Amino acid sequence: MSDVTIWTYDWVPEGPRGFVRDLRLRWACEEAGLAYAVRTIPFDDRETNHLARQPFGQVPYLDDGGLEMFESGAGLLHLAGKDDKLMPRDPVGAAQTLQWTIAALNSIEMVTVPWWFLKMTGDEDNELTGWVDKRLAQLEAILSAREWLAAGRFTVADLLMADVLRVPTVRAFGDRPASDAYVARATERPAFKKAWADQLALFEAADAMRAA
Ligand SMILES: N[C@@H](CCC(=O)N[C@@H](CS)C(=O)NCC(=O)O)C(=O)O
């Protein structure tokens, strides 16, 4: 039995469904076989209704037996501390996992999110395009030579990197077969499929509640 609770919104519009970052924490729990509950806060009041637990009014945040954390990356590393399926315990494997987890957030997502956001809001050929292209090409070279990023096996770093790379706008940008295959390998894992389906089911159920 685990005391892990993942908090997310009670509903989101169609667009972000399947991509809300609570999925990262669900996926990690599924990979590790950790029991968890999912609880929700109202999307409509998100600017103010949970600032004490997520200072930016965002999701997800995590409660592990009273220990509360926000930031999906921090939550993933916390969960990785609970089970070596997510991060090896040998120093080299652990260091590689840590570095690639931070790289997913700070070298890739840090560029891709503002890039696709600008595209989505009408600035199609924005100035970040060259930077994203360079980063994705560098990653493509890495992924051409290995199956997983760290320690020779799937870790929480792959979970996070694949979640960053699977965004459709990112996948549609350029011809990157090794990265395509990597994202497919990660998202074909039963743990991902379960986490994804459960997130969709939550928001679909919320549609029905809102319509009633
Ligand atoms: N750096 C944060 C980003 C969290 C984030 O962007 N959450 C989105 C959902 S995936 C959100 O809450 N968006 C609503 C908003 O910003 O109002 C993390 O990784 O936890």
The ligand as an ORCA input file, in Angstrom:
! r2SCAN-3c Opt
* xyz 0 1
  N       7.129     23.058    -14.594
  C       5.829     22.585    -14.231
  C       4.869     22.915    -15.344
  C       3.452     22.542    -14.944
  C       2.473     22.888    -16.031
  O       2.810     23.530    -17.062
  N       1.238     22.457    -15.797
  C       0.168     22.726    -16.733
  C      -0.578     21.432    -17.038
  S       0.501     20.292    -17.836
  C      -0.825     23.657    -16.069
  O      -1.127     23.490    -14.915
  N      -1.324     24.632    -16.843
  C      -2.355     25.513    -16.423
  C      -1.884     26.901    -16.173
  O      -0.673     27.165    -16.276
  O      -2.744     27.713    -15.850
  C       5.872     21.067    -13.967
  O       6.609     20.387    -14.685
  O       5.173     20.591    -13.061
*
